[in-house]
Amino acid sequence: MLLGSIVLLMAPASIPITVSAGYILIAAGAVTLIATLCAHPYPGFGPSLLAALIGLATAMGLLQNLSDGSIAPRLLFTAYFAFSGAVTILIAVAHRRGGSSQWEWLVISGVTNLILALLVASGLPGPFTWMLGVLLGVALIFNGSARLAVALASNAITHRQVSASPGDADLWPAPPRGAVL
């Protein structure tokens, strides 16, 4: 969410969007990769790893001296939003199957990314390439808030189970399948 806010503030600046978005996506991909590797036993590991790699690959494409006026950044943003949206929906399915709560936020985030892909593919925002940064900021904020909601819900369940006394076992829901406490 923080990286999304940063890119929103940087979008109308004089820095070319390919450069600023590239560095933001490197940071977002790195954070996603680290978080995924730290949360290995939880649902959605494979798709989360793929999401990190998609962000890093898009960043590398944006940082290859592309001019803002070319079609390449628009195609890269379209592909990023489309693949990121599809993978986020796969993560939501994995969390739903794993019994996690708040998985719906991941679906909303994935659908938002797919809508952004359609907007960019349709030619929006026109000649205003800095708007691609605004759309990226919106996508990162949605992705971050969805993952935060799922993480907080999982943490609350785990915390309640650890702090419950043995006689209270019937009061607390079971952890997601495959979760290691």
GURORO-70726 format. One record per atom (N, C-alpha, C, CB): x, y, z negated. Coordinates in steps of 0.001 Angstrom, whole numbers, plus 500000, padded with zeros to 6 digits. Glycine has a CB too. Layout:
// GURORO-70726
XYZ;...
This chain:
// GURORO-70726
500831498818500000;500000500000500000;500881501254500000;499051499994498786;501985501173499274;502909502301499220;503511502576500600;504024502031498197;503908501531501304;504480501715502641;503442502286503608;505026500381503179;502193501878503467;501131502444504293;500945503923504033;499831501715504049;501024504318502772;500913505739502424;502079506535502985;500846505916500905;503271505961502929;504452506642503460;504321506855504961;505724505839503149;503898505825505687;503775505971507138;502655506947507496;503515504605507792;501616507034506677;500568508035506927;501122509442506796;499392507845505958;501997509655505822;502583510978505631;503605511305506721;503240511067504258;504283510282507240;505310510497508254;504743510570509664;506333509401508184;503531510105509883;502982509981511237;503019511276512040;501570509496511161;502532512402511517;502538513603512353;503891514325512384;501480514554511868;504916513778511714;506228514423511678;506894514346513053;507128513766510606;508012515001513163;508711515054514447;509522513790514733;509625516256514483;509614512869513779;510339511622513992;509529510763514962;510590510867512636;510165510212516005;509410509342516925;508774508173516165;510338508805518051;507545507858516510;506790506828515802;507472505473515904;505372506738516351;508167505216517014;508827503918517150;509901503738516096;509433503767518540;510580504818515737;511646504735514733;511057504603513334;512560505973514809;510156505511512963;509603505477511605;508787504207511360;508730506709511360;507972503802512321;507177502581512155;508078501357512124;506142502447513287;509153501386512891;510087500262512885;510700500047511513;511183500485513907;511154501123510888;511754500985509559;510718500611508498;512449502282509163;509523501153508621;508453500794507676;508103499312507826;507186501677507909;508034498824509062;507706497415509272;508825496483508805;507411497166510741;510066496926508878;511159496128508311;510952495999506803;512550496773508626;510650497115506156;510414497077504711;509198496213504372;510219498499504166;508107496379505131;506900495589504871;507150494107505105;505747496068505754;507867493778506173;508189492381506448;509069491784505358;508878492257507798;510039492553504883;510923492071503820;510153491848502522;512067493064503588;509279492786502175;508478492640500946;507558491426501067;507640493929500670;506930491244502223;506052490094502430;506841488794502363;505329490204503777;508018488771502937;508857487580502914;509261487215501487;510101487793503773;509702488193500716;510106487943499327;508915487484498495;510730489208498707;507779488161498646;506581487774497890;506121486378498263;505450488773498130;506216486036499534;505809484704499986;506717483630499408;505819484630501516;508008483871499443;508945482877498913;508814482719497398;510377483265499269;508449483791496708;508261483713495254;506949483025494885;508297485112494643;505973483013495777;504656482430495496;504458481130496264;503540483423495853;505527480366496455;505505479171497299;504422478150496952;506821478507497224;504114477850495698;503123476794495478;501671477218495735;503242476301494076;501412478469496029;500048478932496198;499578478774497636;499931480377495769;498268478807497854;497711478632499208;498190479720500170;496179478634499153;498272479363501428;498597480332502466;500073480591502650;497931481601502172;500938479683502194;502377479907502305;502813480043503761;503140478769501637;502418479091504606;502822479111506013;502365480356506750;502286477900506712;501071480684506688;500616481901507363;501246483180506785;499103481996507272;501504483189505482;502143484373504887;503565484531505399;502145484278503351;504259483420505545;505605483454506108;505556483949507558;506263482051506033;504566483493508306;504382483940509682;504077485437509736;503256483146510352;503277485944508800;502958487372508751;504222488202508537;501939487659507632;505107487732507668;506363488444507431;507211488468508695;507146487794506277;507276487344509384;508085487262510605;507499488121511728;508197485805511069;506175488216511796;505519489070512802;505892490533512559;503966488890512760;505857490957511305;506236492331510972;507686492623511318;506001492597509499;508575491693510996;509998491884511296;510263491888512805;510831490785510623;509603491012513542;509790490964514995;509269492235515657;509082489735515587;508137492737515196;507590493982515743;508531495141515452;506189494270515158;509088495173514253;510029496233513884;511246496217514797;510466496081512419;511768495045515066;512930494947515952;512585495442517359;513442493492516010;511394495123517831;510968495605519145;510832497118519186;509653494967519531;510316497710518115;510128499162518076;511452499906517979;509241499545516905;512429499301517360;513707499990517160;514668499849518344;514371499464515916;514237499249519429;515096499068520602;515035500260521548;514702497804521347;515277501436521047;515360502652521866;514203502816522841;516646502655522633;512993502571522384;511814502763523233;511351504210523108;510664501776522840;510980504811524197;510468506177524132;508993506135523746;510665506917525490;508549507190523084;507152507238522630;506163507251523788;506929508463521761;506565507734524947;505652507836526071;505496506546526860;506111508908526979;506333505566526606;506239504329527379;505082503470526882;507556503542527300;504762502468527673;503658501590527309;504088500538526289;503098500913528551;505381500270526190;505872499213525307;505444499391523844;507374499155525383;505571500578523244;505125500692521846;503637500378521680;505409502095521321;502824500805522629;501384500544522555;501127499036522592;500634501252523720;501833498327523460;501682496873523534;502181496199522259;502436496321524748;503279496691521717;503799496119520479;502816496321519317;505158496746520139;502247497519519236;501270497779518174;500025496911518357;500879499271518154;499566496769519596;498400495919519862;498679494487519430;498024495960521357;499836493969519826;500202492595519461;500352492455517946;501512492181520163;500980493448517319;501163493386515863;499814493329515155;501973494601515364;498913494245515504;497602494273514848;496823492988515100;496791495475515334;496867492479516342;496117491260516672;496665490047515921;496161491001518185;497972489836515994;498563488679515313;498468488805513800;500021488512515724;498688490004513289;498590490214511846;497164489967511358;499039491638511478;496184490419512116;494784490189511750;494425488717511749;493868490930512695;494840488012512796;494540486574512879;495222485801511755;494981486011514240;496470486124511473;497200485425510409;496600485752509039;498700485806510440;496178486979508834;495556487342507552;494258486571507345;495285488860507489;493502486358508404;492281485551508292;492637484102507965;491454485620509605;493714483582508543;494177482228508198;494585482147506723;495366481817509100;495221483183506220;495593483227504803;494331483213503947;496454484487504490;493310483957504365;492044483986503622;491407482604503576;491070484992504254;491428481899504709;490866480547504753;491632479626503799;490909479984506198;492945479733503793;493755478907502894;493434479211501431;495251479133503162;493253480487501106;492917480856499723;491515480395499355;493034482372499527;490591480454500289;489234479979499999;489243478480499741;488277480314501162;489954477745500581;490053476297500395;490785475947499110;490759475660501581;491735476794498710;492491476554497488;491755476975496228;493794477269497559;490582477540496381;489780477922495219;490102479294494663;489955476920494147;490900480080495368;491235481423494893;490019482337495023;492439482004495683;489930483267494109;488860484255494234;489413485485494958;488280484644492828;488565486337495367;488892487579496060;489443487356497470;489890488359495251;489285486174498032;489770485885499377;489036486712500427;489618484401499684;487852487191500089;487063487989501030;487804489260501445;485710488353500411;488611489814500528;489371491016500844;490377490753501959;490089491532499598;490917489541501985;491831489177503061;491103489118504403;492496487831502762;489865488634504390;489066488604505623;488816490034506106;487712487859505393;488450490914505203;488206492315505576;489467492940506162;487728493129504352;490604492668505544;491874493193506049;492179492634507434;493019492859505080;491965491341507640;492215490732508943;491314491290510022;492038489242508861;490040491448509711;489092492009510689;489462493466510998;487622491921510152;489889494211509991;490331495593510221;491498495627511200;490734496264508891;492463494727511012;493595494678511934;493151494318513350;494632493674511443;492214493402513473;491711493040514803;491000494216515471;490758491843514704;490259494984514696;489589496176515231;490628497202515676;488635496796514173;491689497365514876;492754498300515260;493434497838516552;493798498431514124;493613496533516716;494202496004517952;493322496356519146;494390494468517858;492020496214518981;491097496558520070;491141498055520388;489663496143519704;491244498887519350;491322500337519574;492564500704520370;491320501087518238;493709500152519966;494959500485520658;494947499913522078;496181499945519869;494443498705522239;494389498084523567;493463498849524510;493927496631523453;492432499486523967;491486500219524804;492022501576525255;490190500412524059;493182501949524768;493764503220525198;493750504297524139;493048503716526390;493086504050523046;493120505020521957;494462504898521266;491945504800520950;495050505834520784;494659507233520602;495062508142521743;495245507753519348;495182507618522951;495524508445524108;496962508906524047;494600509646524196;497199510173524383;498578510663524413;499157510961523025;498646511906525254;498350510868522019;498801511190520672;499441509955520029;497621511707519809;500691509693520406;501349508480519919;501564508494518416;502673508299520612;501588509667517798;501746509711516348;500557509075515648;501925511150515874;499417508988516356;498241508330515761;498472506834515565;497006508551516642;499402506249516320;499738504851516102;500276504666514687;500768504366517146;501009505661514199;501498505624512817;500359505686511813;502463506773512568;499354506484512112;498183506562511228;497478505208511181;497198507670511709;497301504586512342;496652503270512383;497491502227511641;496425502826513845;498812502289511790;499690501374511058;499559501602509557;501157501555511502;499495502853509144;499320503162507721;498018502592507179;499354504670507499;496943502734507941;495650502171507529;495758500657507399;494535502546508542;496390500012508383;496530498550508346;497348498101507138;497186498043509640;498443498789506858;499283498406505722;498569498621504385;500586499199505746;497780499668504295;497020499909503062;495968498815502873;496344501308503095;495257498449503933;494274497368503831;494949496044503474;493497497224505150;496070495728504146;496781494476503859;497274494444502416;497965494297504822;497865495539501982;498399495587500620;497321495491499562;499179496852500418;496209496184499772;495142496136498772;494482494764498720;494093497203499068;494360494100499873;493773492755499893;494668491764499159;493541492286501341;495956491820499432;496887490904498762;496988491206497272;498274490989499405;496891492467496911;496897492832495491;495659492286494790;496969494362495326;494503492384495422;493270491861494825;493368490360494584;492068492169495725;493895489626495566;494047488174495419;495056487850494331;494480487534496748;496170488577494306;497206488320493303;496706488620491892;498452489157493602;496000489717491730;495474490055490398;494444489041489936;494853491454490406;493601488575490838;492606487562490474;493292486258490086;491623487321491639;494311485851490831;495050484629490499;495781484775489181;496042484283491606;496351485942488934;497064486197487692;496118486187486505;497796487526487765;494923486736486669;493949486752485575;493527485337485208;492717487587485959;493315484484486209;492930483095485933;494058482373485214;492568482353487240;495286482536485701;496440481882485090;496647482379483670;497702482124485923;496518483686483457;496715484253482127;495666483736481141;496668485782482192;494426483642481581;493378483137480694;493631481686480326;492003483278481349;494124480894481251;494364479479480966;495525479291480020;494620478716482246;496575480076480178;497741479953479312;497405480400477898;498913480772479865;496590481446477751;496288481972476430;495139481246475733;495966483425476536;494436480378476422;493312479666475813;493827478552474900;492378479083476905;493104478315473847;493465477214472956;492959475907473563;492874477429471522;493514474750473144;493103473474473734;491608473208473637;493842472354473074;490939473701472614;489507473482472469;488667474310473418;489097473773471075;489282475307474029;488551476192474935;488655475751476386;489061477608474798;489088474553476656;489330474100478030;488081474178478901;489851472677478022;486903474006478326;485673474031479112;485252475447479483;484560473353478349;485830476469478841;485423477844479091;486106478466480303;485703478676477883;487235477912480732;488038478560481768;488020477738483045;489482478763481288;487974478414484188;487981477679485453;489344477033485696;487620478614486621;489334475989486482;490584475301486812;491406476166487760;490302473910487446;492740476043487730;493573476835488641;493400476322490063;495068476780488221;493801477134491044;493721476666492437;494533475376492605;494238477766493419;494056474517493516;494787473285493764;496209473585494187;494087472449494824;497144472853493624;498538473039493971;499230474123493165;498650473353495410;498497474841492315;499101475898491521;499932475285490403;498023476840490946;501090475862490191;501983475411489124;502034476505488084;503416475074489663;501739476159486860;501772477155485787;503117477167485124;500688476886484756;
